[in-house]
Amino acid sequence: MTQPRQFVIEADGGSRGNPGPAGYGAVVIDPVTGETLAEAAEYIGVATNNVAEYKGLIAGLKAAKALVPDASADGALQVRVRMDSKLVVEQMSGRWKIKHPDMKPLAAEAARILPASAVTYEWIPREKNKHADRLANEAMDAGKRGKQWEPSASTASLDSPRSPAASALPPVSGPPGDAAAGAAKARAALASRPAAASPAAPQAGWGAAPDLGAPATFVLLRHGETALTPEKRFSGSGGGDPELSAAGRHQAECIARSLADRGTVEEIVSSPLRRCRETAAAVAARLGLEVRIEEGLRETDFGAWEGLTFAEVRERYGADLDAWLASAKVAPTGGGESFAEVARRVSATRDRLTTRYAGRTVLLVTHVTPIKTLVRLALGAPPEAMFRMELSAASVSAVAYYADGNASVRLLNDTSHLR
């Protein structure tokens, strides 16, 4: 009996803005020799990360199928797909339901390419998916220049006489203007189709320059409830480090499911305090991402007020409380942090993270004061605006930061995932 051909497919997709200018990359690899048999990459216009990742998967499966003439026959081909998108891996493996309307037709298309028995899926960390990630970024870079992706000099060329894929791939015909796109798709064994039109760059507000690129988007998640939350007690970084309550753990699971369905988060950064780390861990487990700890996202140190209600602080430290409410420069009793000090810390953290995550969507799991501070600064509002914002436990807010320094508040105190 003929042994099935065996391939490894590594695929990835990305979006600079999510949704934003997007592209995918896929590579077919000989699992024995490690040789690259086929590459595929394409700029697809404006899309989300998950759409781009699914399109990368589809491109990889089509490329593998084109290398084996009878690939659709049972037992002719065995493919192991490796991706750093836990969402795609879990959905295609049948362990997670596909709820998003944009995902369903893509998943169905991927499932039709090869027999289900021929494909297995494996999640890998992003650092082990560098080849496909590089191809996706090359495609997005080419799209930004108004061009189609072409293999770089650093990749193994499929035009090489030594490459078995070069003779196995069918030619693709099309109008002269699509010659570059056709060559790239032929190398990847993809069917010919019109290339996506290059979109205008995302714009910040009404009058932004068209070349700002995709913003760094911070999805701001307040941690789930602790035992102190329902009692409205001051709970900062200067007292105990409470864990999530049962209600808080439920809230964390709710937001994890919601973010997995949305499929927009690319990175997770958390405050070092336990309640945030536990909330972040629940989301990370769903998304297959790692959590980076950022000290600058910790809550205010409320000094002697830690663990007390507002009424108890009023009773014990009335004059200090009045002064604190009147000025952002006044710290709580006992050596806590003033809102002005917190604003400096949070601003420095914001600048550091917007540089690190330019063009990406990042979940920041943090606390009331840092979130309100980021929103206030984005709006250019005065310090007293902090007292005019409601921020529920496990609520989501969002701010986008553009290359020219402008910011756009996209969302505030959304708790729809808890209903």
N, C-alpha and C positions, 0 to 999 in steps of 0.2 A: 504493500500500500504506500502511495506517495506521501511523504511527509509534507505538512503544510509549510508554506513560506512564513517566516516570522519577521515581523517588523516592530520597532518601537516608534511611536509618534509622540513628539513633544510639541505642544501648541500653546499659544498665548495670545492675548489681545489686550489692548489698552485704549484709554480715552483721556485726552488732556482737557479735563473739565467735567466729564462724567454727568450728563452727556457733553460731548465736545468732539473736536477732530479726533478720529479713531482709526486704528489699523490693527491688523493681526499678523502673526507669523506662525509658521508650522514647519517642522522638519521631520523627515522619515529617515530612520537610522537602522542599519544592520546591527542587531543586538550582539552578534558574535564578533564582528570586526570593528564595530563602532563607526563604520563608514557612513557618511551622509549620502543618502540615495536620492533625495529630492528635497527641495525647499519651496516654500510658498509664502508670499507676503503681499499685502494689499492695503492701500489707504481706502477706507470705506465711507468717508464723509463724517457727518455728525452722528454719533451713536454712543451708547453707554459701554462701560467696560464689559459687562456680561454679554451684550450682543457681539462685541468684538471677539471675546473669548470663544463664543459658540462658532463664529465664522472661522476662527483659526482651527477649531476642531474639525469642522466640515472640510476645510481645505486640506488638512492633514489626512483625513480618511479618504478623500477623493484621490490624493496623490498616491497613497498606498494602494488603492484599488487599481490605479492605472498601471502599476508595476507588475501586476499579476493578471494575465489574460482571463483566467477563469475565477477571479477573486470572489464572485458572488456565489460560487458553488460551496456547499458545506465541506469543510475540511481543507479547502484550498489555501486559506490564509489565516494566520493568527496574529492579531495586533494588540499590543499593549500601549494604551494611551496614558501619557504622563502629563499632568497639568498642575499648575499651582492655584487654580481656581477650585476651591472645595465645593462651591456651589455647582459648577458644571459636573464635576466628578460624581458628587452625590446624586444629582438629578439624573444623569445618564446611567448611573448604576441602579437606579430605581429605588433608592433609599429615601430621597426627598421628593415631595410633590412639586410639580411645576405649576406655579400659580400665575406668574407674570405673563400677560398676553404676548409680549415680545419674545419670550423665551420658548413658548410652546411650539410654534412652527419651526424654529431653528432646531430644537431637540428632535422633532419628528423627522426633519430632513437628515440630520446626522444619523438617526437610527435606521434610515432606509438605505444608506450607502453600502453597508456590509451586513451579513447575517449577525444577529445578536450574539450567537455563540462564538463568533470570531473576534469579538472585541472585549477587552477588559480595561478597567479604568483604575488609575492610581494617582493619589494626590502626592505632590512633591513640594518641598519648600521653594520659594522663588529663586533662591541662589542656585538651585539645581536645574533651573529652567532658563538659563542665560541665553542659550542659542535662540530659542523661539522668541524670547523677550527682545533680544537684539534685532531680530527680523521685524518684529512689530514696530519697534521704534524707528528702524530704517524706513519702513513704509510710511509712518506718520511724518517723518522728516521730509520724505520725498513729496508727500501730499501737500505739506506746507509750502513747498517750492513750486507747486502746480505740476509736478511730474509724477510718473509711475515708478514704483519700486523696481530696481535692478539689483542683482546679486553684487555685493561688494567684492573688492579684490581679496578680502580676507577670508571669504567663504570658499568652500570647495565648489568649483564650477561644474554645473551639470552639462556643459558643453564639452568637457574633457572626454577624450576617447576612452579613458579608463573608467568612466562612470557608467554603470549598467543602466542608469536612469536615462542617459542621453538618447539612446536608441529606442527605449521603451515608450517614450512619451509621444503622443500624437501631435501633429502640427496644429496650430490654431490660426485661422484666417480671420481677417477683419479689415476695416478701412485703414488707409495708410497712417492716419493719426494714432491708431491703436497699436502700432507695431511693437512699441516697447512693452505695452501691457500684455500683448499677445505672447511675446517671447517669455515674459516672466511667468505667465500662467501656464504656458506649455511646459516650462521647466518643472512646474509644480503639478502638472497633470490635471489642471482645472478646466472645466468647460468654459468656453468663451462667453463673456457677457459684458455689457457696457460698463465702463469704469464710472465710479461715483464722481459726481461733480464736486469740485473744490468749494467748500463753503466759505463764507466770510468769517473772519475770526470773531470769537465771542466778544461782546462789548460790555463794558462796565458802565451801566447807567445810560444816559441819553447821548452824551457828547464825547464818548471815549474814542481814542485813536484806534484804528482798526487792526493794529499790529501788536496789541498788548499780549496776545496769547491767552491760553487758558489760565484761570486764577487758581490759587491754592484755596481750596474750599474746606473749611473746618466745620464738621458736624459736631456740635457741642452737646454732649450728653451729661446731664446731671445724674449722679449715681442713684441707685435704688434706695429705698427707705432703710433706716436703722431704727433701733428702739427709741432713739431720741427724736426722730423726724416728726411723728404724729403729735408729739408734745411741744413741738416748736421750740426746742432748746438750742442754745448756741452750741454748735458742734464744729470746731475748727481744727487746726493742726496743733494747738497748744495743750489740748487735754488728752483724753483717752483716744483710742483708735478703734471705734466700734465696728463690728461686722454688720453685714446685711441681715435684716430680720427675715422671717419667712416671707413676708409681703415683699420685701426688697428683692429677694431671690426670684420670686415670681415675676416682678417687674423686669428684672434683668433678662429673664427668658423671653418675655414678651417683646422687648426691644430687640433682642438678638434675632428672633424670628422675623420681625419687621425689616430689619436691616438686611437680612439674608434675602428676603423677597425683593427688596429694592435693588440690591446688587450694585451699590455705588461706592461703598467704602473700600479703599485700597490699603490703608494703614490704620493702626490703632495706637494711640498714645494715651497714657493714663497718669493721673496723679499718683504719688506713692502711697497715699492713705488706703487702708484696707478696703473700705467700702467701694472705692473706685476700682481698685485692682480686681475685686470680686465681680463687679459689674462688667468690667472690661474682659475678664476671663470668659464670662458667659457668651459675650458677643464673639470673641476670638475663636471659641470652640465651634461656633456655627459657621464662621467665615473662613476658617482655616488660616488665620493670620496670627502673627506674633504680636505681643504687647510690648511697646517701648515705654519705660517709666521716665517721666519728666518732672523733676522737682519743682519747677516753676508753676506747675498746675495745682499745687496744694492749696487748701483752703486757708483763709485768714486765721492768724493766731488771735483768738479772742481773749487771751489773758485770763484774768480772774472770773470772767463771765462764762467760761467754758462749762457746759452742762446745766446752765441756768436758763429759765424762761425769761422773756422780756419783762414780765411783771416782777420777777424776782430781782432782776438787775435794777429795775426802777426803784424797788424798795430798798435795796442795799447800796446802790451806787448812783442815786438819782442825778446828782450834779455832773458826774462823769458821763452818764448816758446822754444828758442834754448837750454837753459839749461835743460828744461824738456825733450826735445827730446834726449838729450845726456846722461841723467842719470836717472835711475829708482828711485833714492833717492831724486830727486828734486820734490817739490810740485808745483802745479799751483799757480799763483799769488793770494794773498789774503787769505792764510791759508787753501788751499785745501789739498787733500791727495796725497802723492806720490804713484807711482806704487808699491814701496817696502812696503809701509804701507798697501796697498790694498792686496798685496800678503800674508802678515802675517795674515790679517783678514780672507781672503778666505781660506788659508791653515788650520787655526784653525777650520773654519766652515766645510771644507771637512773632516777633521779627526773626528769631532763630528758626522757628518751625516753618514760616512762610518761605524762607530761603531754602530750607531742606526739602520741602514738599511742594515746590512750585509746580503748578499744573496738575496736582493730584488732589484727591478727596480723602481727607483724614478724619477719623473719629477721635475727638478729644474727650476722654471721660474725666470729668472734673467736678467742681462744686459750684454753689450758688455765686459766691463773690467773683471768682475768675470768669464765669460765663457772663454775668451782668457787666463786668468790667470790659470784656471784649466787645459786647454789644454796644455799650455806652461809647466806647472809643470809636467804634465803626460809624456810629451815628453822629459823632462830634457833640454829644450831649454833655451837660455839666454833671459833676459828681452827684448832685442830689437826685439825678435820674435813677440812681441805683435803688432808691426807696420806692420807685414808681413802677417797678417791674415785678411781675409774678413769675416764679420759677418753681414748678412742681418737681417732686421726686421723679426720676426716670424720664424727665421731659427732654425733648430735642429742640435745639435751636441751630441756626446755621449762618455763617458769615463767609463770603468769598472775598479774597484779597488779590488785587491785581498788581501787575508789575510796576505801575506808575504810583503805587502807594494808596490808591483809592480802595475803598471797601464797600461791599453791598450786603446788607442784612437780608437774608433770604427767608428766615423762619425764626419764630420765637415761641417757646413754651408749648410745643406740640406734644400732646399726650394721647393722640388718637390710637396709638398702638396698644394702649392699656384698656381700651373699651371693647 
